[in-house]
Amino acid sequence: MSMKIDSPLIIVFENDGEIQTHLYPSELTYKEYAVHIAALVRHVAKAFKVLENDVWEAVDEERDHPTTPVSEVKLN
């Protein structure tokens, strides 16, 4: 899948003890957001000077045993 990354914004924050997520723009599909998430993993790995696989392993650990529930998601 080849795709241009064009002005997406993913905001995750805590509000009154609940984790909230806002996704901009709402016109993107979940597959398009998945491309952005993969790009974020690459950037995190580069920023911390670790292998991408190290970041994916941490993501898999969180996915297998979530530390927070999904409270609210807004598509904007």
C-alpha positions as CSV (number, residue, x, y, z in Angstrom):
1,M,0.0,0.0,0.0
2,S,1.5,3.3,-1.0
3,M,0.0,6.4,0.5
4,K,0.8,10.0,1.0
5,I,0.8,11.1,4.7
6,D,-1.2,14.3,4.4
7,S,-2.0,16.2,7.6
8,P,-3.2,13.5,9.9
9,L,-3.4,14.3,13.6
10,I,-3.8,11.7,16.3
11,I,-4.2,13.0,19.9
12,V,-4.2,10.7,22.9
13,F,-4.6,12.3,26.3
14,E,-5.9,11.7,29.8
15,N,-9.0,13.6,31.0
16,D,-10.5,13.1,34.4
17,G,-8.7,9.7,34.7
18,E,-9.9,8.4,31.3
19,I,-7.9,8.0,28.1
20,Q,-9.4,9.9,25.2
21,T,-8.3,9.8,21.5
22,H,-9.1,12.2,18.8
23,L,-8.5,11.4,15.1
24,Y,-8.3,14.1,12.5
25,P,-9.5,13.9,9.7
26,S,-12.5,11.6,10.0
27,E,-12.4,10.9,6.3
28,L,-9.4,8.6,6.6
29,T,-10.0,4.8,6.8
30,Y,-8.7,2.6,9.6
31,K,-6.2,1.2,7.1
32,E,-4.9,4.7,6.4
33,Y,-4.5,5.4,10.1
34,A,-2.6,2.0,10.4
35,V,-0.1,3.4,7.9
36,H,0.4,6.5,10.2
37,I,0.8,4.2,13.2
38,A,3.5,2.2,11.5
39,A,5.2,5.5,10.6
40,L,5.0,6.6,14.2
41,V,6.7,3.3,15.3
42,R,9.6,4.0,12.9
43,H,10.0,7.6,14.2
44,V,9.9,6.5,17.8
45,A,12.6,3.8,17.1
46,K,14.8,6.4,15.4
47,A,14.2,9.0,18.1
48,F,15.3,6.5,20.8
49,K,18.0,4.9,18.7
50,V,16.5,1.4,19.0
51,L,15.4,-1.1,16.4
52,E,11.9,-0.8,15.0
53,N,11.3,-4.4,16.2
54,D,12.0,-3.3,19.8
55,V,9.2,-0.7,19.6
56,W,6.8,-3.3,17.9
57,E,7.6,-5.7,20.8
58,A,6.6,-3.1,23.3
59,V,3.4,-2.4,21.2
60,D,2.6,-6.1,21.2
61,E,3.0,-6.3,25.0
62,E,0.6,-3.4,25.5
63,R,-1.8,-4.9,22.9
64,D,-1.7,-8.3,24.7
65,H,-2.1,-6.7,28.2
66,P,-3.6,-3.2,27.9
67,T,-2.7,-0.8,30.8
68,T,-5.7,1.5,30.1
69,P,-9.2,0.9,28.7
70,V,-10.4,2.8,25.6
71,S,-12.7,5.5,27.2
72,E,-13.6,7.7,24.3
73,V,-12.6,8.1,20.6
74,K,-13.7,11.0,18.5
75,L,-13.4,11.2,14.7
76,N,-13.2,14.8,13.8
